[in-house]
């Protein structure tokens, strides 16, 4: 399933550094995103949630 958002940009700013492009995501970020997703599916908790001790 995919979701498409259609909108009008009303305000924007240009930050410092290079913009992210899909190639960067595929190369540098996708593996971590997939690990986080698998962990969420197994535990039902986001990776940022800490286990209570």
Secondary structure, DSSP 4 states (H G I P E B T S, - for coil): ---------------SSPPP-HHHIIIIIHHHHHHHHHHHHHHSS-TTSPPP-
